[in-house]
């Protein structure tokens, strides 16, 4: 948690030569501008200008000037860059030229949600479980659709050929101040998963964004392509972004059931932002990716489950999001949904303890997630909850822009 002065001192003492000022577009894709250390003081005070009209979901050509203001608390080395003459990264807040926060900036959106929760005496913590595939590349370094191995769930070497890749990813993250909880081979061929413990919302979203860039970088350094697409293959496990949520209240009460009820009541309205591509809907409803809106303890066939974990690891797990989701927007919407459950004292329906992938079960009475991107768009456009929680520019981007 560096201050501005400490960051400037670090640049001098550690022979930093380049600084990447990073931010995300409306869909959570990381962007950056590289500056020299001599420009950092100006960036802290006046911001670093950029053309927002070239960023998906941001400004228009006729009013495109925006400014990046580095957040000193996010300073991190990029361990894969040369030493000495190192490169560091700072996440930035996006602002108008008059200094006003940009309403489309994901960090601003999430910060507002955190403040709203704090005003209600609540603190939400988030953890991520990301799945991804490693594919071989051709002689030109371009991605193929050939998995790196044919191993299965929690297999070990030599069947698991990604063991060293995961190890390198975890060590790289550790050097950047991000400590993974666990990693293993997933069910699909060439598929992997890495878990992170719950942390403060903005930090967790920053770390999730960093994680994806690290995985892609380490994979490329090893001649592979990291694929976060929700459903790369028909009939084989898709990639999920399971979101773990825990909450702390100032009054000491346990609001878990209210939070579950709030999320369940609004999940169809926010699915567009958790599953934002056409490919997302090929994943839902098979291979442990949920389709039915319900909850249970431990049951992996439901939308929400309460894992068998105790102490600091107690949490609820939301299983429908995929890696295409912007974590800043996703976390913000989940905070607002949880707060709605608390505010209105909502209670969830009875837990479901049956396998929802069992085709012999009668499930007509159960509500389902949207079945396509078009369905999700239509539901989100009609949602008062969505309109009351995020800016209309975000809604327009997700309903009109191509992924």
C-alpha positions as CSV (number, residue, x, y, z in Angstrom):
1,X,0.0,0.0,0.0
2,X,2.4,2.6,-1.3
3,X,1.9,6.4,-1.1
4,X,2.7,8.7,-4.0
5,X,6.0,9.8,-2.5
6,X,7.0,6.2,-1.7
7,X,6.3,5.2,-5.4
8,X,8.5,8.0,-6.7
9,X,11.3,6.9,-4.3
10,X,10.9,3.3,-5.4
11,X,11.4,4.4,-9.0
12,X,14.8,5.9,-8.1
13,X,16.0,3.2,-5.8
14,X,15.0,0.2,-7.9
15,X,16.1,1.6,-11.3
16,X,12.7,1.6,-12.8
17,X,12.8,2.6,-16.5
18,X,9.2,2.1,-17.6
19,X,5.8,2.5,-15.9
20,X,2.7,1.0,-17.3
21,X,-0.5,2.9,-16.4
22,X,-3.2,0.2,-16.7
23,X,-7.0,0.4,-16.8
24,X,-9.8,-1.7,-18.3
25,X,-12.3,-1.1,-21.0
26,X,-16.0,-1.7,-20.4
27,X,-15.7,-5.4,-20.8
28,X,-12.7,-5.8,-18.5
29,X,-10.0,-6.0,-21.1
30,X,-6.8,-4.5,-19.7
31,X,-5.2,-1.6,-21.6
32,X,-2.2,0.5,-20.7
33,X,0.0,3.5,-21.5
34,X,3.8,3.3,-20.8
35,X,5.5,6.4,-19.4
36,X,9.0,7.2,-18.3
37,X,9.6,7.8,-14.5
38,X,10.2,11.5,-15.2
39,X,6.5,11.8,-16.1
40,X,5.1,10.1,-13.0
41,X,4.8,13.2,-10.8
42,X,2.8,14.9,-13.6
43,X,0.6,11.8,-13.9
44,X,-0.2,11.9,-10.2
45,X,-1.1,15.6,-10.2
46,X,-2.6,16.3,-13.6
47,X,-3.3,12.8,-15.0
48,X,-2.1,11.2,-18.2
49,X,-4.4,12.0,-21.2
50,X,-5.6,9.4,-23.7
51,X,-8.2,9.1,-26.5
52,X,-11.2,7.4,-24.9
53,X,-13.0,7.1,-28.2
54,X,-10.6,4.3,-29.1
55,X,-11.5,2.3,-26.0
56,X,-14.5,0.0,-26.3
57,X,-17.5,1.4,-24.4
58,X,-15.8,4.7,-23.5
59,X,-16.1,8.2,-25.0
60,X,-17.2,9.5,-28.3
61,X,-14.9,11.2,-30.9
62,X,-16.4,14.6,-30.4
63,X,-15.6,14.5,-26.6
64,X,-12.8,11.9,-26.3
65,X,-10.2,13.4,-23.9
66,X,-9.9,11.4,-20.6
67,X,-7.2,11.3,-18.0
68,X,-5.6,8.4,-16.2
69,X,-4.6,9.0,-12.5
70,X,-2.4,6.3,-11.1
71,X,-3.4,4.6,-7.8
72,X,-0.1,4.4,-5.8
73,X,-1.4,1.5,-3.7
74,X,-1.4,-0.8,-6.8
75,X,2.3,-0.6,-7.6
76,X,3.7,-3.9,-8.7
77,X,6.8,-5.1,-10.6
78,X,6.3,-7.0,-13.8
79,X,8.7,-9.9,-13.0
80,X,9.0,-11.2,-16.5
81,X,10.5,-7.9,-17.7
82,X,14.3,-7.4,-17.7
83,X,16.2,-6.5,-14.6
84,X,17.8,-4.0,-14.1
85,X,15.8,-1.3,-15.9
86,X,12.7,-2.9,-14.6
87,X,9.1,-2.3,-15.6
88,X,6.3,-1.6,-13.1
89,X,2.5,-1.4,-13.3
90,X,0.1,1.0,-11.6
91,X,-3.7,0.6,-12.0
92,X,-5.4,3.9,-12.7
93,X,-8.7,5.7,-12.1
94,X,-10.2,7.3,-15.2
95,X,-11.5,10.9,-14.9
96,X,-12.9,13.7,-17.0
97,X,-10.6,16.7,-17.7
98,X,-12.4,18.6,-15.0
99,X,-11.4,15.9,-12.4
100,X,-14.8,14.3,-12.2
101,X,-14.8,10.4,-11.9
102,X,-15.7,8.7,-15.2
103,X,-18.9,6.8,-14.6
104,X,-18.0,4.0,-17.0
105,X,-14.7,3.2,-15.2
106,X,-15.0,-0.2,-13.5
107,X,-12.9,0.8,-10.5
108,X,-15.1,3.8,-9.9
109,X,-18.3,1.7,-10.2
110,X,-17.0,-0.9,-7.7
111,X,-15.7,1.8,-5.3
112,X,-19.2,3.3,-5.2
113,X,-20.7,-0.1,-4.5
114,X,-18.2,-0.7,-1.6
115,X,-19.1,2.8,-0.2
116,X,-22.9,2.0,-0.4
117,X,-22.2,-1.3,1.5
118,X,-20.1,0.5,4.1
119,X,-22.9,3.0,4.7
120,X,-25.1,0.1,5.5
121,X,-22.5,-1.4,7.9
122,X,-21.4,-4.1,5.5
123,X,-18.0,-5.2,4.0
124,X,-18.0,-7.7,1.1
125,X,-15.0,-9.8,0.3
126,X,-14.5,-11.6,-3.0
127,X,-12.4,-14.6,-4.1
128,X,-11.9,-15.9,-7.6
129,X,-11.6,-19.4,-9.1
130,X,-10.5,-19.0,-12.7
131,X,-10.5,-21.9,-15.3
132,X,-8.6,-21.7,-18.5
133,X,-7.3,-24.0,-21.3
134,X,-3.7,-24.2,-22.6
135,X,-3.5,-24.8,-26.3
136,X,-0.5,-25.5,-28.5
137,X,0.7,-22.9,-31.0
138,X,1.8,-23.4,-34.6
139,X,5.1,-22.6,-36.3
140,X,4.1,-19.0,-36.5
141,X,3.2,-18.8,-32.8
142,X,-0.5,-18.6,-33.5
143,X,-3.0,-20.5,-31.4
144,X,-4.3,-23.8,-32.5
145,X,-7.3,-25.8,-31.0
146,X,-5.0,-28.6,-29.9
147,X,-4.9,-29.0,-26.1
148,X,-1.5,-29.0,-24.4
149,X,-2.3,-32.4,-22.8
150,X,-5.0,-35.0,-22.4
151,X,-5.0,-35.2,-18.6
152,X,-8.1,-35.0,-16.4
153,X,-9.2,-33.7,-13.1
154,X,-6.4,-33.3,-10.6
155,X,-4.1,-35.6,-12.6
156,X,-0.4,-35.3,-12.0
157,X,2.7,-35.4,-14.3
158,X,3.6,-36.8,-16.7
159,X,-0.1,-36.8,-17.9
160,X,-0.5,-33.3,-16.6
161,X,1.9,-31.3,-18.8
162,X,0.8,-27.9,-17.4
163,X,2.2,-28.5,-13.9
164,X,5.2,-26.3,-14.5
165,X,3.1,-23.6,-16.2
166,X,0.9,-23.4,-13.2
167,X,3.9,-23.3,-10.9
168,X,5.4,-20.5,-12.9
169,X,2.1,-18.6,-12.8
170,X,1.8,-18.9,-9.1
171,X,5.4,-17.9,-8.4
172,X,5.0,-14.9,-10.7
173,X,1.8,-13.8,-8.9
174,X,3.6,-14.2,-5.5
175,X,6.3,-11.8,-6.7
176,X,3.6,-9.4,-7.5
177,X,2.0,-9.7,-4.0
178,X,-0.8,-12.0,-5.0
179,X,-0.9,-15.3,-3.2
180,X,-2.9,-18.1,-4.9
181,X,-4.7,-20.5,-2.6
182,X,-4.4,-23.6,-4.8
183,X,-4.0,-24.8,-8.4
184,X,-4.7,-28.0,-10.2
185,X,-5.5,-29.6,-13.6
186,X,-9.2,-29.4,-14.4
187,X,-11.5,-31.9,-16.1
188,X,-11.0,-30.9,-19.7
189,X,-7.9,-31.8,-21.7
190,X,-5.3,-29.0,-21.2
191,X,-7.7,-27.3,-18.7
192,X,-6.5,-25.7,-15.5
193,X,-7.8,-23.9,-12.4
194,X,-6.2,-21.5,-9.9
195,X,-8.0,-20.3,-6.7
196,X,-7.6,-17.1,-4.7
197,X,-8.9,-16.5,-1.2
198,X,-11.4,-13.7,-0.5
199,X,-10.1,-10.2,-0.2
200,X,-11.4,-6.6,-0.2
201,X,-13.5,-6.0,-3.3
202,X,-11.4,-3.6,-5.3
203,X,-8.2,-5.4,-4.5
204,X,-9.8,-8.7,-5.6
205,X,-10.9,-7.2,-8.9
206,X,-7.5,-5.7,-9.5
207,X,-5.9,-9.1,-8.8
208,X,-8.3,-10.9,-11.1
209,X,-7.3,-8.6,-13.9
210,X,-3.6,-9.1,-13.1
211,X,-4.1,-12.9,-13.0
212,X,-5.5,-13.1,-16.5
213,X,-2.6,-11.1,-18.0
214,X,0.0,-13.2,-16.1
215,X,-1.5,-16.5,-17.3
216,X,-1.5,-15.3,-20.9
217,X,2.1,-13.9,-20.6
218,X,3.5,-17.1,-19.0
219,X,1.7,-19.3,-21.5
220,X,3.2,-17.3,-24.4
221,X,6.7,-17.5,-22.9
222,X,6.3,-21.3,-23.0
223,X,5.1,-21.4,-26.5
224,X,1.4,-21.9,-25.6
225,X,-1.8,-20.0,-25.8
226,X,-4.0,-19.5,-22.7
227,X,-7.7,-19.6,-23.6
228,X,-10.3,-18.1,-21.2
229,X,-13.2,-18.6,-23.7
230,X,-16.3,-19.9,-21.8
231,X,-16.9,-23.0,-24.0
232,X,-13.9,-23.8,-26.4
233,X,-15.3,-27.3,-27.2
234,X,-18.8,-28.8,-27.4
235,X,-19.4,-31.6,-24.9
236,X,-16.3,-30.8,-22.8
237,X,-16.0,-28.8,-19.7
238,X,-16.2,-25.0,-20.2
239,X,-14.2,-22.3,-18.4
240,X,-15.9,-20.8,-15.3
241,X,-15.1,-17.8,-13.1
242,X,-16.6,-19.0,-9.8
243,X,-17.0,-16.0,-7.5
244,X,-16.7,-16.6,-3.8
245,X,-18.4,-14.0,-1.5
246,X,-18.2,-13.5,2.2
247,X,-19.6,-10.6,4.2
248,X,-18.8,-8.9,7.5
249,X,-21.3,-6.8,9.3
250,X,-20.7,-4.1,11.9
251,X,-23.6,-5.4,14.0
252,X,-22.1,-8.9,14.1
253,X,-25.2,-10.5,12.5
254,X,-25.0,-13.2,9.9
255,X,-26.7,-12.0,6.7
256,X,-25.6,-15.0,4.5
257,X,-29.2,-16.1,3.8
258,X,-30.3,-12.5,2.9
259,X,-27.4,-12.1,0.6
260,X,-28.1,-15.4,-1.1
261,X,-31.8,-14.4,-1.5
262,X,-30.8,-11.0,-3.0
263,X,-28.5,-12.6,-5.5
264,X,-31.1,-15.2,-6.5
265,X,-33.8,-12.6,-6.9
266,X,-31.7,-10.5,-9.3
267,X,-29.5,-13.1,-11.0
268,X,-31.4,-13.2,-14.3
269,X,-31.2,-9.4,-14.5
270,X,-27.4,-9.3,-14.1
271,X,-26.5,-12.5,-16.1
272,X,-25.6,-10.4,-19.1
273,X,-22.7,-8.9,-17.1
274,X,-21.6,-12.2,-15.6
275,X,-21.9,-14.1,-18.9
276,X,-21.4,-11.5,-21.6
277,X,-20.8,-13.4,-24.9
278,X,-22.8,-15.7,-27.1
279,X,-20.3,-18.5,-26.3
280,X,-21.2,-18.0,-22.6
281,X,-24.5,-19.7,-23.1
282,X,-23.1,-22.8,-24.6
283,X,-21.4,-23.5,-21.3
284,X,-24.4,-23.1,-19.0
285,X,-26.5,-26.2,-18.2
286,X,-23.9,-28.9,-18.6
287,X,-20.6,-30.2,-17.1
288,X,-21.3,-28.7,-13.7
289,X,-22.1,-25.2,-15.1
290,X,-25.5,-24.3,-13.6
291,X,-28.8,-23.6,-15.4
292,X,-31.3,-23.6,-12.6
293,X,-31.7,-20.8,-10.1
294,X,-31.4,-22.2,-6.7
295,X,-28.9,-22.9,-3.9
296,X,-27.7,-25.6,-1.6
297,X,-24.8,-26.6,0.6
298,X,-22.0,-28.3,-1.3
299,X,-24.2,-29.2,-4.3
300,X,-22.2,-28.2,-7.5
301,X,-25.2,-28.6,-9.8
302,X,-26.8,-25.4,-8.3
303,X,-26.3,-21.7,-9.1
304,X,-25.1,-21.0,-5.5
305,X,-23.5,-23.4,-3.1
306,X,-22.1,-23.1,0.4
307,X,-18.8,-25.0,0.3
308,X,-17.8,-27.2,3.2
309,X,-15.2,-24.8,4.6
310,X,-14.8,-23.3,8.0
311,X,-13.3,-20.2,9.6
312,X,-11.7,-17.7,7.3
313,X,-12.7,-19.8,4.3
314,X,-16.4,-19.7,4.9
315,X,-18.2,-18.3,1.9
316,X,-20.9,-18.6,-0.7
317,X,-19.9,-19.6,-4.2
318,X,-21.6,-18.3,-7.3
319,X,-21.0,-20.7,-10.2
320,X,-22.5,-19.2,-13.4
321,X,-20.0,-16.4,-14.2
322,X,-17.3,-17.0,-16.8
323,X,-13.9,-15.4,-17.5
324,X,-15.4,-13.0,-20.0
325,X,-17.0,-11.1,-17.1
326,X,-15.5,-7.7,-16.0
327,X,-14.7,-8.4,-12.3
328,X,-15.3,-4.8,-11.3
329,X,-18.8,-4.6,-12.7
330,X,-19.6,-8.2,-11.6
331,X,-18.6,-7.6,-8.0
332,X,-20.4,-4.2,-7.9
333,X,-23.7,-5.8,-9.1
334,X,-23.3,-8.7,-6.6
335,X,-22.8,-6.2,-3.8
336,X,-25.9,-4.3,-4.7
337,X,-27.9,-7.5,-5.1
338,X,-26.7,-8.7,-1.6
339,X,-27.6,-5.4,-0.1
340,X,-31.1,-5.5,-1.5
341,X,-31.5,-8.9,0.2
342,X,-30.4,-7.4,3.5
343,X,-32.4,-4.2,3.2
344,X,-35.7,-6.1,2.4
345,X,-35.0,-9.0,4.7
346,X,-35.3,-11.4,1.7
347,X,-35.0,-15.1,2.4
348,X,-34.1,-17.8,-0.1
349,X,-36.3,-20.7,-1.0
350,X,-35.5,-24.2,0.4
351,X,-32.1,-25.6,-0.4
352,X,-32.1,-28.2,-3.3
353,X,-30.1,-31.3,-2.5
354,X,-30.6,-33.1,-5.8
355,X,-28.5,-33.4,-8.9
356,X,-29.9,-30.8,-11.4
357,X,-28.1,-32.6,-14.2
358,X,-30.2,-35.7,-13.6
359,X,-32.6,-35.7,-16.6
360,X,-35.1,-37.9,-14.8
361,X,-35.9,-35.2,-12.3
362,X,-38.9,-33.0,-12.8
363,X,-37.7,-29.4,-12.8
364,X,-40.5,-27.4,-14.5
365,X,-41.2,-25.4,-11.4
366,X,-37.6,-24.1,-11.2
367,X,-36.6,-20.8,-12.8
368,X,-33.7,-20.9,-15.2
369,X,-30.9,-18.5,-16.2
370,X,-31.3,-16.8,-19.5
371,X,-30.8,-19.3,-22.3
372,X,-29.0,-17.0,-24.8
373,X,-27.2,-13.7,-25.0
374,X,-30.3,-12.1,-26.6
375,X,-32.5,-13.3,-23.7
376,X,-30.0,-11.9,-21.2
377,X,-29.9,-8.6,-23.0
378,X,-33.6,-8.2,-23.1
379,X,-33.9,-9.0,-19.4
380,X,-31.2,-6.6,-18.4
381,X,-32.7,-3.8,-20.6
382,X,-36.0,-4.1,-18.7
383,X,-34.5,-4.3,-15.2
384,X,-35.0,-1.4,-12.8
385,X,-32.4,-3.0,-10.5
386,X,-29.8,-2.7,-13.3
387,X,-30.8,0.8,-14.2
388,X,-30.6,1.9,-10.6
389,X,-27.2,0.5,-9.9
390,X,-25.0,1.1,-13.0
391,X,-24.7,3.9,-15.5
392,X,-26.8,3.7,-18.7
393,X,-23.6,3.9,-20.8
394,X,-22.6,0.5,-19.3
395,X,-26.0,-1.0,-20.2
396,X,-25.8,0.4,-23.8
397,X,-22.3,-1.0,-24.2
398,X,-23.3,-4.5,-23.1
399,X,-26.5,-4.5,-25.1
400,X,-25.2,-2.9,-28.4
401,X,-21.4,-3.4,-28.8
402,X,-20.0,-6.6,-30.2
403,X,-17.9,-8.7,-27.8
